[in-house]
Amino acid sequence: MNSDFKNRILENVLWTINRLQDAGYEAFIVGGCVRDLFLEREPSDWDITTNATPDDIMGVFETTDRRVVYENNFGTVAIVNKELEHDDPSYTIEITPYRTEGSYTDNRRPDEVTFSKDIHEDLKRRDFTINAMAYDPISDSLIDDFDGQTDLKERIIRTVGDANERFSEDALRIMRAIRFSAELGFVWDADTVMAIRNHAEKLSSISRERIRDEFVRIIKAPFAKDGIMSMHKLGLLAYVVPELEEGIDCEQGGVHRFDVFTHLVKSLEHATNKEYPVHVKLAALLHDIGKPRTRRPANGRGTKEWTFYGHEVVGAKMTRDIMKRLKFSKDMTEQVEKLVRYHMFFSDPDAITLSAVRRMVKNVGQDLIWDLMDLRTCDRIGTGRPKEKPYRLRKYHAMIEEVMRDPISVGMLKINGDIMVGEMGLQPGPKMGWVLHALLEEVLDDPTLNTREYLEKRTRELWELTDDEVKKLGESGREKKEEEEFREVKALHRKHKVD
């Protein structure tokens, strides 16, 4: 075996296996963690299989400082090490007895599970050869009955045994086949491809939540674009997001080199390359989903010129329906819907005003505004244009920062006209504005002066001056504010290279 394997297995995992073996039981790490060790990837979780029953497992660990949780109909016992951080992959280790399974009448879960004493029988029930290896780090021995090592080397996804039987047992394995390909960049063998096509319709019997979970993992994967393309080619997309297929062969014209479907998956590809968060990746995939339903010929512009008026509004509603159908959370649904709805913002800095930018920030929200800008970049690259951030987009970035920065105005002061009139008994009028601007000049020089106590005291002192004296101070403060604003805006422009 690979001599480095044992060194890469976390201490808590080795302790757990040792504990089981010292009690007289067999114990192996199994499945995805073994696969990841071969691929020199860090396992995201650790699964152990054993010939011990759930009662046996609980007995082994009940006298330790670990918390033992058994709430699983299929025999899985979770061992929780409370001394570790929650993000440690070995914080929770799942231990499952060897088992065999009966028939799958619901295309998802076995009707009955029988515990076994034979590791080889257990491995027979697993989905793909690359996930059907078991490794004992204590004896440094590997069980690989289905030649998963070879498939890993050849980058092939192959089912354990007959592919039609595996997908008939559990149709979610179809989505898992796509997901592993998208995560690892592997291809399927011919039998697996044929079986996926044969059993695609079985996805309709799988819960939307489970479909969503696999779909999200595909979207988050390094080869997400290929995953979506494969779902289409293998007949799966019709059971997950059929609306996407409306964009196939839907020409756009203008700056677009691709049909709507290709544009969307290429936009997703850019979001993947930039490692944007999943809600931005989803928005990249869905942002133009309303185009096929809104496409109309552009009058007098030839047969290959089209308009898509209102596609962002139609697309936002379609996005909301898709997200609800797949049981996404309310927050995620609102985020993606909002990004799709506002992705067509007007960004010509020579024509747009700061007030229009402020309205955009208000519509999409400060928490999503930069995600919206990232989506716009994905949209641009998805058209086939090579430049990610042209001058216009960089200038728009600067304008957003300008409207989002802390305002340099009397509004930032800890005192205002209401306080001056209602609590200090001063008379409203022009003098009040001059006083506020005079106070602002002092605060710009020394921000520590922006306290209610100091400003009230200083206001009464300024109020004793003549109108002309206060006006002179106030105008000086206004000029200083404008100079400060000018410097900040120039700094923003230099930052975005739009001087």
Secondary structure as the mmCIF struct_conf table of DSSP 4:
data_model
#
loop_
_struct_conf.conf_type_id
_struct_conf.id
_struct_conf.beg_label_comp_id
_struct_conf.beg_label_asym_id
_struct_conf.beg_label_seq_id
_struct_conf.end_label_comp_id
_struct_conf.end_label_asym_id
_struct_conf.end_label_seq_id
TURN_TY1_P TURN_TY1_P1 SER A 3 ASP A 4
HELX_RH_AL_P HELX_RH_AL_P1 PHE A 5 ARG A 8
BEND BEND1 ILE A 9 ILE A 9
HELX_RH_AL_P HELX_RH_AL_P2 GLU A 11 ASP A 22
TURN_TY1_P TURN_TY1_P2 ALA A 23 GLY A 24
STRN STRN1 ALA A 27 VAL A 30
TURN_TY1_P TURN_TY1_P3 GLY A 31 GLY A 31
HELX_RH_AL_P HELX_RH_AL_P3 GLY A 32 PHE A 38
TURN_TY1_P TURN_TY1_P4 LEU A 39 GLU A 40
BEND BEND2 SER A 44 ASP A 45
STRN STRN2 ASP A 47 THR A 50
BEND BEND3 ASN A 51 ALA A 52
HELX_RH_AL_P HELX_RH_AL_P4 PRO A 54 PHE A 61
TURN_TY1_P TURN_TY1_P5 GLU A 62 THR A 63
BEND BEND4 THR A 64 ARG A 66
STRN STRN3 ARG A 67 VAL A 69
TURN_TY1_P TURN_TY1_P6 ASN A 73 PHE A 74
STRN STRN4 VAL A 77 VAL A 80
TURN_TY1_P TURN_TY1_P7 LYS A 82 GLU A 83
BEND BEND5 LEU A 84 LEU A 84
TURN_TY1_P TURN_TY1_P8 HIS A 86 ASP A 87
BEND BEND6 ASP A 88 ASP A 88
TURN_TY1_P TURN_TY1_P9 PRO A 89 SER A 90
BEND BEND7 TYR A 91 TYR A 91
STRN STRN5 THR A 92 PRO A 97
STRN STRN6 ARG A 99 GLU A 101
TURN_TY1_P TURN_TY1_P10 THR A 105 ASP A 106
BEND BEND8 ASN A 107 ARG A 109
BEND BEND9 ASP A 111 ASP A 111
STRN STRN7 VAL A 113 PHE A 115
BEND BEND10 LYS A 117 LYS A 117
HELX_RH_AL_P HELX_RH_AL_P5 ILE A 119 LYS A 124
TURN_TY1_P TURN_TY1_P11 ARG A 125 ARG A 125
BEND BEND11 ARG A 126 ASP A 127
STRN STRN8 PHE A 128 PHE A 128
HELX_RH_3T_P HELX_RH_3T_P1 THR A 129 ASN A 131
STRN STRN9 ALA A 134 ASP A 136
TURN_TY1_P TURN_TY1_P12 PRO A 137 ASP A 140
STRN STRN10 SER A 141 ILE A 143
TURN_TY1_P TURN_TY1_P13 ASP A 145 PHE A 146
HELX_RH_AL_P HELX_RH_AL_P6 GLY A 148 GLU A 154
TURN_TY1_P TURN_TY1_P14 ARG A 155 ARG A 155
STRN STRN11 ILE A 156 ILE A 157
STRN STRN12 THR A 159 THR A 159
BEND BEND12 VAL A 160 GLY A 161
HELX_RH_AL_P HELX_RH_AL_P7 ALA A 163 GLU A 169
TURN_TY1_P TURN_TY1_P15 ALA A 171 ALA A 171
HELX_RH_AL_P HELX_RH_AL_P8 LEU A 172 LEU A 184
STRN STRN13 VAL A 187 TRP A 188
HELX_RH_AL_P HELX_RH_AL_P9 ALA A 190 HIS A 199
HELX_RH_3T_P HELX_RH_3T_P2 ALA A 200 SER A 205
BEND BEND13 ILE A 206 ILE A 206
HELX_RH_AL_P HELX_RH_AL_P10 ARG A 208 LYS A 220
BEND BEND14 ALA A 221 ALA A 221
TURN_TY1_P TURN_TY1_P16 PRO A 222 PHE A 223
HELX_RH_AL_P HELX_RH_AL_P11 ALA A 224 LYS A 233
TURN_TY1_P TURN_TY1_P17 LEU A 234 GLY A 235
HELX_RH_3T_P HELX_RH_3T_P3 LEU A 237 TYR A 239
TURN_TY1_P TURN_TY1_P18 VAL A 240 VAL A 240
HELX_RH_3T_P HELX_RH_3T_P4 PRO A 242 GLY A 247
TURN_TY1_P TURN_TY1_P19 ILE A 248 ASP A 249
TURN_TY1_P TURN_TY1_P20 GLY A 254 VAL A 255
BEND BEND15 PHE A 258 PHE A 258
HELX_RH_AL_P HELX_RH_AL_P12 VAL A 260 ASN A 273
TURN_TY1_P TURN_TY1_P21 LYS A 274 GLU A 275
HELX_RH_AL_P HELX_RH_AL_P13 VAL A 278 LEU A 286
TURN_TY1_P TURN_TY1_P22 HIS A 287 GLY A 290
HELX_RH_AL_P HELX_RH_AL_P14 LYS A 291 THR A 294
STRN STRN14 ARG A 296 PRO A 297
HELX_LH_PP_P HELX_LH_PP_P1 ALA A 298 ALA A 298
TURN_TY1_P TURN_TY1_P23 ASN A 299 GLY A 300
BEND BEND16 ARG A 301 ARG A 301
TURN_TY1_P TURN_TY1_P24 THR A 303 LYS A 304
STRN STRN15 TRP A 306 THR A 307
TURN_TY1_P TURN_TY1_P25 TYR A 309 GLY A 310
HELX_RH_AL_P HELX_RH_AL_P15 HIS A 311 ARG A 325
TURN_TY1_P TURN_TY1_P26 LEU A 326 LYS A 327
HELX_RH_AL_P HELX_RH_AL_P16 LYS A 330 ARG A 341
TURN_TY1_P TURN_TY1_P27 TYR A 342 MET A 344
TURN_TY1_P TURN_TY1_P28 PRO A 349 ALA A 351
HELX_RH_AL_P HELX_RH_AL_P17 LEU A 354 VAL A 364
TURN_TY1_P TURN_TY1_P29 GLN A 366 LEU A 368
HELX_RH_AL_P HELX_RH_AL_P18 ILE A 369 GLY A 382
TURN_TY1_P TURN_TY1_P30 THR A 383 GLY A 384
BEND BEND17 GLU A 388 LYS A 389
HELX_RH_AL_P HELX_RH_AL_P19 TYR A 391 MET A 404
BEND BEND18 ARG A 405 ARG A 405
HELX_LH_PP_P HELX_LH_PP_P2 ASP A 406 PRO A 407
BEND BEND19 SER A 409 SER A 409
HELX_RH_3T_P HELX_RH_3T_P5 VAL A 410 MET A 412
BEND BEND20 LEU A 413 LYS A 414
HELX_RH_AL_P HELX_RH_AL_P20 GLY A 417 GLY A 422
TURN_TY1_P TURN_TY1_P31 GLU A 423 MET A 424
HELX_LH_PP_P HELX_LH_PP_P3 LEU A 426 PRO A 428
BEND BEND21 GLY A 429 GLY A 429
HELX_RH_AL_P HELX_RH_AL_P21 PRO A 430 ASP A 445
HELX_RH_3T_P HELX_RH_3T_P6 PRO A 447 LEU A 449
BEND BEND22 THR A 451 THR A 451
HELX_RH_AL_P HELX_RH_AL_P22 ARG A 452 TRP A 463
TURN_TY1_P TURN_TY1_P32 GLU A 464 GLU A 464
BEND BEND23 LEU A 465 LEU A 465
HELX_RH_AL_P HELX_RH_AL_P23 ASP A 467 LYS A 495
TURN_TY1_P TURN_TY1_P33 HIS A 496 LYS A 497
#
